């Protein structure tokens, strides 16, 4: 899966604009490594592309997914090549008159069945991987959304926007660098992910 697909998929799933008059939550868990100079009540933004590129959880999940997807595609290709070889061998024998009509018909029907089974297998596996990709993107999007909400219990910004490298799809064309909280968000996300992995190991 290409990185751009992950970015667009997660951005769509998160659908940030986040309204930030939220209370409650444990802000200490979301403390960033370094603060933006924006003050409470500001409208701030972060770059989703940069967050996804540097977010360890997104990179780990994407690596696992790509490895699995590559393996499945290799198996689909292997089965497809074997089916093609069998079909070529059959046609070669027919052309040389090496098969009786009844045998040729039986082998042809078998090849037709194998072709159908192959197509069904390929479609099923592709659907499974699409579903897994959607789940992965939702996991990443949910982690980012939940973190941003908790992050803001301490900072109390009026609004947090997400932006990307595409001027077409971003709500922020340009902005004061002091309102860019990308590094804060990324540092906090990775810190939270490290804690989650450490807790899982125990």
N, C-alpha and C positions, 0 to 999 in steps of 0.2 A: 504493500500500500504506500502510495506516495505521501510525502509529508504534507503537501498542500491539501490532500483529501482529509487528512486528520485535522488540519487547522480549520478548514471550512466546516467540517462536520461538527467539531466541538464548538465552534463559534455559533453555529446554528442551534445546537442543543442548549448552550448556556443562555443565548439570547439576552446578553447584557444590554439593556440599561438597568442598573440596580438602584432602586430607591433606597436611600441610606438613613432613614430615621428609625433605625432598629435599636431595640434595647435587649438586655439579657445576653446570655452566652458567656463563655469564658474567654475574655479578650487576651489573657496572658498566654494562651496556647497559640494565638495568632500574631504574637509580637514580631515585627519585622527586624531584619538585621540593621537597617538604616532607615530613618524617617525621611519622608518627603518634606519639603518646606511649606506645603500647603497647610492651611489652618482649618479647624473645624468649621463646617458650614460651606466649605469650598466645593466646587464641582471639579472632580479630578478624573483622570483616565489612566488606563494601562494598555500596553500593546499585547494583544492576544498572541500574535505570531511569536514574539520574543518569549512570552511565558511558556508556550508549548514547546519551543525549541530547547528551553533550559529546564523544563519541569521534569524531574527524574522519574516521577510516576508515569507520565505520558511516554517518555522514552522507553522505560522498562516494558510497559504494556504493549507498545508498538513493536518493540523488538520481538517479544514472544509471539505476537500476532503474525508478523511478517515471516518468522521461521515456520510457523504452522501453515500459513498460506502457501509458502514456497513448497513445502512438502506435499501438500494436497495437489497443487498444480503439477508438480513433477509426476505424481501418480496418475493424474488425468492424462498427461502427455504420454506416459508409458503405455497406458491402456489404449490410447488412441493410435499410437504407432503400431502396436501389436495387431489391432483390428485392421489397420491399413495393410499391414504385411499379409495377414490372412486373406484379405480380399484380393490382393495382387496375386498371391499364390493360386487362389481359386481361379481367377481369370486366366492366368497363364495355363493352367491345366485344361480349362475349357477350350482355349484357343488352340491347344495342341491336340485336342481330341482324346485326352487321357481319362475322361470320366464318362460313364454312361449317363443317359438322360435322367434316370431315376436318382442316381447318386448326385449328379449335379444339382438337381432340384432340392434334394435333401440338404446339401451343403449350403446352397443359396439361402434356403429358409433359416438355417442355423446362423448364417452371417447376418441376416436381417434381424434376427432376435438379438444377437450380440450387439449389433448397432443400436438397437432400441435401448438395451440395457446400459450401454455405454453412455448414451445421451441422458438417460435418466440419472445415472450416477453423477455425471458431470454437473447437471443442473442442481441436484440435491446438495452436492458438496459446495457449489458456489453459493447457494442459498444459505447453507450453514455458516459459511465464512462471512457473508454479508450480515447475518444476524449477530455473529460474534463481534464484527467490527462495530455495529451499532451499539451493542452492549458496552464495548470498550470506550467508545466516544462518550456514551452517557456516564460512565464511571468517572472519566476525566472531567467532563463538564460539571457533574455534581460536586466533585471534590473542589473544583475551582469556585463554583458558586457558593458553596457552604463556607469555604475559607474567607471569601471576600465579605460575606455577611458578618462573620465573626470578627474579621479584621476591623470592620468599621464600628464595632461596638466600642472600640477604644478611640478611633480617630474622629468619628461622628461627622463624616463628610455629608454634604447635602445630596450628592449624586456621584456615582462612580460609573463611568462609561468604559466600554472596551473598544479598542480600535485595532486595525490590522493594516497591512501594507497596501491593501487595495483601496484607492481613493473612491471607488464605486461603492464598496460595501461597508465603509467605515463611517461612523457618525462624527468622527473627529478628523478634520482635514489638517488642521494645525492647532497647536496649543502651547502655552507657556510651559517650558521644561520643568518649572517648579511645581506644576500640577500633574506631572507624570509620575505615577507611583508604581511603574512596572517593576523596578528592582525590589521595592518593598514586597510586592505581591509574590514575585518569584522566590525571593529569599525565604519568606514565610511559608510558602507552599512546600519547598524542599525540606525545610526544617520539620514541618508537620509530617511529611512523608517518611523522613528518617525515624521519627518517633514511632510512627505506625509500624514500620518494619521491625524496629527493636522490640516493640510490644508483641508482635506476632511471633518472634523467635522465642520468647519466654515460655 
